């Protein structure tokens, strides 16, 4: 099937990055296999993470099919684009169907993008991971690539106003070495190692990040353990729980 939508979207994104002079650092992209299925499993700190995670696969000339909330596919603007790029809708009420679609894509040799934390981390640390990413990798016998993103939260994240026209923002994209299912007894053990590797990559991205907060009011995008004013992991859990209660009410 010809790719009529994805390449123009990538070109438009690259143009916008140049206009905004985003300072992109991409490392480890050679780990993405040039052929065959693979899972790219990224930390999640921004609503824009799927765009930047996908950049990590461009050196290998791969287009990543991201698993995303089904509501995004119903939106009048994003919906046609998401379907045209053949991303995979995730309906929380029909999880088995979404999982089967992702598994079929992996077996067909696609790269599937997953955010195993499921929702944005308000604390900007790696949350507990869902096991879907490693389970599908084990079933399809494909590698999992941990991906760390940092700086994207400064453009648009949960609980903060969008600053999509912000200029000169450094964005870090680190692709780690692949995890191969054959090296683990099961998906649970693989998922535990994935969390460790993701946190190590995120820690590295934070250490090497070229910017610091401009003042105390700008410390919101740093995690609490680095002197920022983001919620602690415990506070983030409470905020997420409050959100779920509100959405049900």
C-alpha positions as CSV (number, residue, x, y, z in Angstrom):
1,X,0.0,0.0,0.0
2,X,1.5,3.3,-1.0
3,X,2.3,5.9,1.7
4,X,0.4,8.9,0.6
5,X,-0.1,10.6,4.0
6,X,2.9,9.8,6.2
7,X,5.7,11.4,4.1
8,X,4.0,14.7,3.7
9,X,3.2,14.9,7.4
10,X,6.9,14.2,8.2
11,X,8.0,16.9,5.8
12,X,5.6,19.4,7.3
13,X,6.8,18.5,10.8
14,X,10.4,19.0,9.8
15,X,9.6,22.4,8.3
16,X,7.9,23.5,11.5
17,X,10.9,22.3,13.6
18,X,13.2,24.4,11.4
19,X,10.9,27.4,11.7
20,X,10.9,27.1,15.5
21,X,14.6,26.3,15.6
22,X,14.0,23.3,17.8
23,X,17.4,21.9,18.8
24,X,17.0,18.2,18.1
25,X,19.5,15.7,19.5
26,X,18.9,12.2,18.1
27,X,21.2,9.4,19.3
28,X,21.0,5.6,18.9
29,X,18.7,5.6,15.8
30,X,21.0,3.0,14.2
31,X,19.5,0.5,16.7
32,X,16.2,0.6,14.7
33,X,16.3,-2.4,12.3
34,X,16.0,-1.5,8.6
35,X,13.7,-4.4,8.0
36,X,11.3,-6.6,10.0
37,X,9.1,-5.9,12.9
38,X,10.1,-4.1,16.1
39,X,8.5,-2.3,19.0
40,X,9.6,1.2,19.9
41,X,8.7,1.7,23.6
42,X,9.0,5.3,24.8
43,X,8.6,7.2,28.0
44,X,5.7,9.6,27.9
45,X,5.9,13.3,29.0
46,X,4.1,15.2,26.3
47,X,1.1,15.0,23.9
48,X,3.6,15.4,21.1
49,X,5.8,12.4,22.0
50,X,4.6,10.3,19.1
51,X,6.0,12.8,16.6
52,X,9.5,12.9,18.2
53,X,9.6,9.2,18.9
54,X,9.0,8.6,15.2
55,X,12.0,10.7,14.3
56,X,14.2,8.1,16.0
57,X,13.3,5.7,13.2
58,X,13.9,8.0,10.2
59,X,17.6,7.1,9.8
60,X,16.6,3.5,9.2
61,X,13.9,4.7,6.8
62,X,11.1,3.2,8.9
63,X,7.6,4.6,9.5
64,X,6.3,3.9,13.0
65,X,2.7,2.8,13.5
66,X,1.7,4.2,16.9
67,X,-0.9,2.9,19.2
68,X,-3.1,5.8,20.2
69,X,-6.4,6.5,21.9
70,X,-9.4,5.8,19.7
71,X,-10.8,9.3,20.4
72,X,-7.9,10.8,18.4
73,X,-9.1,8.9,15.3
74,X,-12.6,10.4,15.7
75,X,-11.3,14.0,15.7
76,X,-12.2,15.8,12.5
77,X,-8.6,17.0,11.9
78,X,-6.4,14.4,13.5
79,X,-8.6,11.4,12.5
80,X,-8.0,11.4,8.8
81,X,-4.3,11.9,9.4
82,X,-4.0,9.1,11.9
83,X,-5.9,6.7,9.7
84,X,-3.8,7.8,6.6
85,X,-0.6,7.1,8.5
86,X,-2.0,3.7,9.5
87,X,-1.6,4.2,13.2
88,X,-3.4,1.8,15.5
89,X,-6.5,2.9,17.5
90,X,-6.7,1.7,21.1
91,X,-10.2,1.3,22.5
92,X,-9.9,0.8,26.2
93,X,-13.2,-1.1,26.0
94,X,-11.9,-3.5,23.3
95,X,-8.3,-3.9,24.2
96,X,-8.0,-7.4,22.7
97,X,-8.9,-6.0,19.2
98,X,-6.2,-3.2,19.5
99,X,-3.6,-5.7,20.7
100,X,-4.4,-8.1,17.8
101,X,-4.0,-5.3,15.3
102,X,-0.6,-4.3,16.7
103,X,0.5,-7.9,16.7
104,X,-0.6,-8.4,13.1
105,X,1.4,-5.2,12.2
106,X,4.5,-6.6,13.9
107,X,4.2,-10.0,12.2
108,X,3.9,-8.1,8.9
109,X,7.2,-6.5,9.5
110,X,6.0,-3.1,10.8
111,X,7.6,-1.0,13.5
112,X,5.0,-0.3,16.2
113,X,5.3,2.6,18.6
114,X,4.0,2.1,22.2
115,X,3.9,4.2,25.3
116,X,3.9,1.5,28.0
117,X,3.2,3.9,30.8
118,X,-0.2,4.3,29.1
119,X,-0.6,8.0,30.1
120,X,1.6,11.0,30.4
121,X,3.8,11.0,33.5
122,X,3.1,14.2,35.4
123,X,6.2,13.6,37.5
124,X,8.4,13.3,34.4
125,X,9.8,10.1,35.8
126,X,9.1,6.6,34.4
127,X,5.9,5.2,35.8
128,X,5.0,1.5,36.1
129,X,4.8,-0.1,32.7
130,X,1.9,-2.0,31.2
131,X,3.2,-5.4,29.8
132,X,1.5,-5.1,26.4
133,X,4.7,-3.9,24.6
134,X,6.7,-6.9,25.8
135,X,3.9,-9.4,25.4
136,X,3.4,-8.5,21.8
137,X,7.2,-8.5,21.2
138,X,7.4,-12.0,22.6
139,X,4.4,-13.3,20.6
140,X,5.8,-11.8,17.4
141,X,9.4,-12.7,18.2
142,X,10.6,-9.1,17.5
143,X,12.9,-6.8,19.5
144,X,11.8,-4.0,21.8
145,X,13.7,-0.7,21.5
146,X,13.6,1.6,24.6
147,X,13.2,5.3,23.7
148,X,13.8,8.2,26.0
149,X,12.3,11.6,25.1
150,X,13.1,14.8,27.0
151,X,12.2,18.5,26.5
152,X,9.0,17.7,24.7
153,X,7.1,18.5,27.9
154,X,8.1,22.1,27.5
155,X,5.9,22.3,24.4
156,X,2.7,20.7,25.6
157,X,2.0,18.4,28.5
158,X,-0.7,17.5,30.9
159,X,-1.9,20.3,33.2
160,X,0.1,23.1,31.4
161,X,-0.9,25.5,28.6
162,X,0.3,24.6,25.1
163,X,3.4,26.5,23.9
164,X,3.6,25.1,20.4
165,X,5.2,28.2,19.0
166,X,8.0,28.1,21.6
167,X,11.4,28.7,19.9
168,X,14.9,27.3,20.4
169,X,13.8,24.4,22.7
170,X,16.2,21.5,23.0
171,X,14.5,18.1,22.3
172,X,16.4,14.9,23.1
173,X,15.6,11.6,21.5
174,X,17.7,8.6,22.7
175,X,17.1,5.1,21.2
176,X,18.6,2.3,23.3
177,X,19.9,-1.1,22.4
178,X,17.3,-3.6,21.5
179,X,15.8,-6.1,24.0
180,X,15.3,-9.5,22.4
181,X,12.6,-11.8,23.7
182,X,14.8,-14.9,23.5
183,X,17.0,-13.4,26.3
184,X,14.1,-13.4,28.9
185,X,12.1,-16.2,30.5
186,X,8.8,-14.3,29.9
187,X,7.3,-10.9,29.1
188,X,7.1,-9.9,32.7
189,X,10.9,-10.2,33.2
190,X,11.4,-8.4,29.9
191,X,9.1,-5.6,31.0
192,X,11.0,-5.2,34.3
193,X,14.3,-4.8,32.3
194,X,12.6,-2.4,29.9
195,X,11.6,-0.1,32.8
196,X,15.2,-0.2,34.1
197,X,16.6,0.7,30.7
198,X,14.0,3.4,30.0
199,X,14.8,5.0,33.4
200,X,18.5,4.9,32.7
201,X,18.0,6.5,29.3
202,X,15.7,9.2,30.8
203,X,18.3,9.9,33.5
204,X,21.0,10.3,30.8
205,X,18.8,12.6,28.7
206,X,18.2,14.8,31.8
207,X,21.9,14.9,32.8
208,X,23.0,15.9,29.3
209,X,20.2,18.3,28.6
210,X,21.7,21.7,27.6
211,X,19.0,23.9,29.2
212,X,18.2,24.8,32.8
213,X,15.1,26.6,34.1
214,X,15.3,30.4,33.6
215,X,13.9,31.1,37.0
216,X,11.9,29.5,39.8
217,X,8.7,29.8,37.9
218,X,10.3,27.8,35.1
219,X,11.2,24.9,37.2
220,X,7.9,23.1,36.5
221,X,9.4,21.0,33.7
222,X,12.0,19.4,36.0
223,X,11.2,16.4,38.2
224,X,11.1,16.9,41.9
225,X,14.3,14.8,42.5
226,X,16.2,17.2,40.3
227,X,15.0,20.3,42.1
228,X,12.0,20.9,39.9
229,X,8.4,21.7,40.9
230,X,6.8,18.8,39.0
231,X,4.6,16.6,41.2
232,X,6.5,13.7,42.9
233,X,5.6,10.3,41.6
234,X,3.3,9.8,44.6
235,X,1.5,13.1,44.0
236,X,1.2,12.2,40.3
237,X,-0.6,9.0,41.2
238,X,-3.1,10.9,43.3
239,X,-3.7,13.5,40.5
240,X,-4.2,10.7,37.9
241,X,-6.7,9.0,40.3
242,X,-8.6,12.3,40.7
243,X,-8.8,12.6,36.9
244,X,-10.2,9.2,36.5
245,X,-12.9,9.9,39.2
246,X,-13.7,13.2,37.5
247,X,-14.1,11.5,34.1
248,X,-16.4,8.9,35.5
249,X,-18.5,11.5,37.4
